[in-house]
């Protein structure tokens, strides 16, 4: 459940993306408004709703998650590109550095998740990756909405 005061701010921020990709925009809105474990459960269900019926680790499930991962990566790239021109030079550099480090972190983390869940294997790795990409996209939504105080999010005046 998205809290009433946060939802309109995030919805306004993702409106342009929601037109192009209603599904991912709705998931970002959900993630951006999370405040409880119950909220995370609902958002996680939404995030993986496009691959719900396949058994984890089955070839069909892996194929579905690969497709979703590629779509989320493109969504993140588009959000990053849209934000880049709005940041100060220093913040843009900071975001670029962060994103490079983040990619390595995600690769390591998700490889560990896959090893920890051998029955799911590649599905576990891809599910982790999708979650991380969506989380980063939510962070960029906060930034674009002017709600972040992170050093990578200093908007031009």
N, C-alpha and C positions, 0 to 999 in steps of 0.2 A: 504494500500500500504506500503510495507516494504522499508525503505530507503536504497539506493544502498550500502552504506558503512557498515551498520549494518548487513544486510542480510547474507553476506558471513561468517562473524564471528559467528553468531548464527547458521547458517546452518552447519558449520564445527563442532560446539559444539554438535549439536543434531544429527549428521549423524549416529552414532551408534544406537540411539534410533529410528530414522526414518526408518531404515531397519526393525526393529522389529515391529514398529508401525508407519507407514507413516502418518496416520491421526493425531495422537497426536503430532508427530514431526512437522507436518505442522502447527498445531494450535500454538504450542510453538514458532515456528519461527515467526508466525504472531504477537503473543503477545509480543515477545521480541523486535520487530521492531516498535511497536506502537509509534506514536508521535502526533496524532490528534484524535479528536472525530470520524472522518470518519474512521480512522484505527480501532478504537475500534468497530465500527459498523460492519466492515468487519470481524474482528476476532470473534466477538460474533456470527455472522451468521455461520462462520466455526465451532466454538465450539459446537453449537447446531444443526448442519446440519444433524446429525443422527436421530434426533427426530423432524423433521420439520412439519409433516402433522397432528399430533395429536393435539387435543384441550387441552390447559393447564388445568390440573386437572383431565382430563379423565383417567380412569384406564390404557389405553394403553400408554398414555403419561407418567404417573408415572412409569409404568413398564420399558419403554424405558430409562427414566432418571435414574432409579435405576441401570440398567445395565451399563449405561455410567458412573455413579458415581463410581461404583465398578471398572471399567476399568481405570478410571483416578486415583483412589486411588492406584491401583497396579502399574501404570506408575510412580506415585510419589514415591512409595516405592522403585521401581527399580532404579530410578534416585538418590534417597537419598543413597541407598546402594552403587551405583557406585561412588558417590562422597565421601562417608565417608572415604574410604581408602586413599584418596588424601589430606585430611585435616590434619592439625596439631592436636595434642591431644586436645589442648585448644579450637580450632575452632570446632572440632567434638563435644565436650561437649556443647559448645555454641549453635550449630545447634540442638542438641538433646533437650536442654532446650527450645529453640525457637519453635521447632516443637510441643512439648508438650503443650506449652501455645497457640500456633496457633490453635491446635485442639479445645480447649475450646472456643477460640474467634470465630472460624467458627461456632461451634454449636450454640452459643448465637446469633450471627449475623443472621444466616440463619433461626433460629426459629423466630426471630423478622420479617424477610422478609416474612415468611409464614403467620404470624398473620396479617401483613399489606396487604396481598393479599389473602383474604379468599376464593375467587372464584378459585384461582389456588392452594392454600394450599400446599400440598406435592410437587407439581411440582415447586412451587416457592422456597421451601426450597432446593430441590435437584438442581435446576438451580443455586441457590446461591452457594451451596456446590461445584458444578462442576467448577464454575467460580473461586472460591477461590483456589481449588486444582490446576487448570491450572495455575493460577497466581503464586502460590508457586513453581510449576515445572519450570516456566519461570525464577524465581529468582535463582533456583538451576542451570539452564542452564547458566545464567550469571556467577555464581560462577565458574562452571566447566570450562568455557571459560577464566577464569582469569580476568573478567571484573568487579568484585564486590570488593568493599572496606569494606564490612560489617565485623564485628568481627567474624561472624560464617563462614566466607569464607577466611581463611588463608591457602593457599595450601602449602604442604610440598615442600621444595626446591629440 
